[in-house]
Amino acid sequence: MNFENKQTTKKCCLDNARMYSDKSKWAQNSPEFYLHAYLNGWMPDCCSHMSPPSKSVRWFLEDCFNEAKQYSNKGDWKANSLKSYGAAVNYGWVPLCCGHMQDQKRKHTFKSVSDSAMSFNTLKEWREGDRRCYDAAVANGWLDKCKPLIRDYVSAPTLDECLESAALFTTKGDWRNSDVRFYNAARANKGWFEECCKHMSIYTYSKAECIENAKLYKTKSLWRRSSHRVFVTAERNDWLDDCCKHMVTARKPYTFKECIDAASGYKTQSEWRNGSRSSYSAAARNGWLEEILDMFPCRASSGYSDCLYDAKKYKTKTEWRTKSPKLFRKAWSYGWFTECCSHMPRRSGEISLDECKASAKVYLHKVDWMQGDGRCYSKAMRKGWIDECCKHMKKKTKYATKRKEITKDICLESASKFESIKDWSVRETKKYLVARKNGWLSECRERAGAHSRTAFESR
C-alpha cells in the first residue's frame, strides 16, 4: 500500500489528530492518518496538543512500520522480530506495515501443484512435505490428476484384479492372510466381496474336531470366548454334551434345606448375605428368605420383639424414625422393617399401582407421561411398575429432517460477509468444507473481504 499517493492533506491529518489525546490512541483508532502524517513529516504539528507517550507502550506504529520494511514477507518478519510483529497483530497494523511485501498470498496454479507432486515418492510424503500445494490440489479438484504424477503411486485395485487374486484361494481366511491389499479393496467396494468369494467353500468342523478343540478348555464359557466358531458348530449340531464331558460343571441349584444349612452358620442376616452370597440369593430368588429369617436366633431374641413392640407406639414411619431412631435403624438393617410397620396406615398422597395405571392411560408415549405427570411416572420407575403401566403405549419414532443442500451460491454469499477466508472457515466451517470439497474455494476467496476493501478504498 503506497501512502505517498494518497489524496490525504495535512489539514485532514490535523483534524483527525485533534480527536485523540495521545499518540497510542490515535495509532490504534486511525492508523491510516497516523502513518500518512509520519511519512510526510507532519507528526510534530499533529501531536503538539497530545500528552507525552506512556512508558508502557514500547512499539508505536512507525516503529512497526520501519521494522517491517527490512523484510520481504511476513514469515521473515515474524521469525526475526516477533515483538514488533506481535504488536502489529494486536493493534491491527499488519496490512499497513506489509504493503511493500510481494506475494503475501501465493496463488497456486495447476502447474505449480503438479511440479510439487512430481518431487515426492508417495501421496503421504507429498501431504506431509508440502501441505499447501496438497491442500490447493484438494480445494481445486486437481488431486486425481496429480496422483499419477507421484513417483511410486499405485492405483487402486480394480474388480478384475480382485477376482484374479481371490481365484488363487479356497477360503476367505487364506485370502485375507496372503493378499490383504486386494482383500481390503474388495471389502471396501459394495458388491465386490460377494462376487470374489463365490467359488470359496465355508469350512465346517466335524464332531471329532469339536471334541478335540473342547479338550483345550476347562469350562464352557472359556471355550465359547476362545473358539467361538467351533463352539457354535457344536451347539448347532447338539454335540455340546459329548464335547463338554471333561469340563467342570457349574454348581447345582440350592435346595431349601441347603439354604437353611448355609444360614445356620451365621448370627445375622447381613452376615449371611456377606458370607454366602450364592445361598442368600437362591433363598431370595425362590421366596424362602422370610421363612428362613424367622429361624434365625436374632429373630427369636429380644431385639426383634423390642422393635416390634416399639413400632406399635407410633402411627407413621416418620414419627417412629424421629422419636426412636436406634430401633428404627435396627429394624431396617435386620430386615424386620416391613413386619414392624404393617399396622401403620398408608401415607396420604402415596401412589398405588392402580393410580399409576390410571394416570398412564391418558398418555400415548412415555415421554408425554413423564412431562405431564412426573410424580406418578417416578413412582412407577422406583417400584418397577413401568412396563406394566406402559403396555398400551407406542414407541415414539424419530423422523429425520431433510438437510438443506449447500450450493455454490450459498457458499459465495456466505464468504462475502467476512473480511478474510480464515474468518469464514472459523465462523462457517460447514460451508467452507463444502466449498473446499467441490473446488469453489478460489472463487470464495475472491469474494471474502470484498466489502471491507471497497469501504477502505472509498475513504
ABEGO torsion letter per residue (X at the ends): XBAAABBBBAAAAAAAAAABABAAAAAAABAAAAAAAAAAGAAAAAAAABBBBBAABABBAAAAAAAAAABABAAAAAAABAAAAAAAAAAGAAAAAAAABBGABBBBBAAAAAAAAAABABAAAAAAABAAAAAAAAAAGAAAAAAAABAABBBBBBAAAAAAAAAABABAAAAAAABAAAAAAAAABBGAAAAAAAABBBBBBBAAAAAAAAAABABAAAAAAABAAAAAAAAAAGAAAAAAAABBBBBBBBBAAAAAAAAAABABAAAAAAABAAAAAAAAAAGAAAAAAAABAAAABAAAAAAAAAAAABABAAAAAAABAAAAAAAAAAGAAAAAAAABBBBBGBBBAAAAAAAAAABABAAAAAAABAAAAAAAAAAGAAAAAAAABBBBBBBBBBBBBBBAAAAAAAAAABABAAAAAAABAAAAAAAAAAGAAAAAAAABGAAAAAAAAAX
